[in-house]
């Protein structure tokens, strides 16, 4: 729930721009909340690591759940996003 008392509906298509620590953590939180998540990262190595379920450069030791779709194509990340 947000501070206003409004519940955010599950199943939103969320685009997260940035594959650093904050963006990766936000993507993981959105996935755990039941949303479909695409994560844009500029660095193809970061995208590949996220696809393997980790982001050792920015969030070492944190396992990422399957379901975060990482891409270095910003248009693909934003395509069809609700927010």
Order of alpha helices (4+ residues) and beta strands (2+ residues): beta-alpha-beta-alpha-beta-alpha
